[in-house]
Amino acid sequence: MSKDIVGELISFRGLVYAPTNEQGVIYLFGKVSEDLHIYVETIRTSFPDCIARRFIGKGWERIGIEFEYKSSDFKKHGHDPSKINLPIVLVCWEDDWEEDELKQKLDQVIELKTIIKELPNRPIETPTEERKINEQMRVLRKSLSKKTYGLFEKLNEKIAQISDEIFPSIGQTVASYYSPRTRFMSIYFLQNSLRLELFTGGISIEGIRLKEEHPNWGDMYVKNLGDIDKAIEKIKRSWELILEAEKHKLDTSWGAKEGCLIKLQEKPKN
């Protein structure tokens, strides 16, 4: 049985222990490459391990990067920087290689063991639903038009006020909302508006266009801030209907052939 050997404790940006091999060096480099003003174009198995670009003030210079656990491993592996028509940067955990003619051919040696002591640490924190949603909203702010993001931000705030039982799942093109057990609404991000797909169970709701092909569901649009309050009324009603359907264990699915709550209304009362 092999022994489980780890490096020294570093607790740096999610990496608990120091690298003990080349793979660990690659992972740690990924944690700090942005700080070093380097972005990666490709990782490969031939020399050099990585093709990247680094910022040099006037622009982004193309470079080759070779990863090693210790810098002296570069020499042991027989690499020759002069055979590559790129500046070669050696990234290692520990620079134990004394200066010689081969090392002088390298453009730079980056010793991560030293670098991480100079960089701000971002310890891993227990994720919370609020933090997750905030991160999702930051992504949307960059990807959506200003108008679409503004409409969704306002609508999402008001949805949260309906009930803390409503659970959102926000993606890059659509946000879905759960009862919390069952999806009852999806919001699709359009160029300058929102399309709301709402559970109705086949019940007619003013302002919602029922889908003939999907009788449990209907559509409405939010095109400006004046539509928000009307939309919230419909969303609240949709949530109430999904709870009613859950209570009676009805088929609320997208593929149902008929509105499940229509069937419930048709049942005779005792």
C-alpha positions, 0 to 999 in steps of 0.5 A: 500500500502506497504512503500518502505523502503531502508537502508543507502546509500552505493553505493558499487559495484552496491548496492545502499543501505545497506541491510535491510534483509537477502536477501540483506546480501546474495547479498552483500556477493556475491560481496565480497566473493572473497575478503574474499578468500571464494568460494561457493559450494551451497546455500540452505534453511536448516541450514546452508544456504551455504556450502563453502570453505575458504582459510586457507594458506595450502588449502581450508577448507570446512565451513558452512555459515549462513546469517542473517541481524543482528547477534542476529537473529541467536540466535532468529532462534534457530540455534545450530552450535554444531549439524553441523560437520563443522565450522560455519561462521555467515555473517551479516550486523550488529553484534549486538550480545553480547558475550555469550555461543552460540556465542562462538560456532561460528567459525567466525562472518563477519560483512559486514558493517565493511568489505566493508569499508576496501575493494576497491569499483568498481563503476558501469559505463555506459557500452560502446561497446568498454568495452564490447568487451574488456571484451569478449576478456579477456574471450576468451584469457583464454578459447581458445588455444594461436594460435586460440586466436592470429588468432582471435585477429588479424582478429578482429582488421582488421575487425574493420578497414573495417567500423565502421558500422560493429557490432560484437557480440562475444561469447565463441564459435562463433563471429558474425558480422552484417552489422549492421542490418543483420548478414553477417559472423560468426567466429567459434573458432576451436582448432588451427584455425578459420572457417569463415561462410560468406554471399555470396548470392549465388555469387561465391567468390574465396576461399570460398566454397559455401554451397549446403544446404544453398545457401546464405552462404559459408565457408573458414578457417584461419589456420595461420597469412598468411591467414588473409589478404586474409580473410579480402578481402573475408569479405569485399566482403561479407559485400558489398554483404549483403548491396546490398541484404538489399538494394533490401530487399532480403531473406538473411536467413540461410534457403533460398532455393536459393542464393538471389543475383543470382536471382537479377543478373538474373533480366533483366535490364531496 
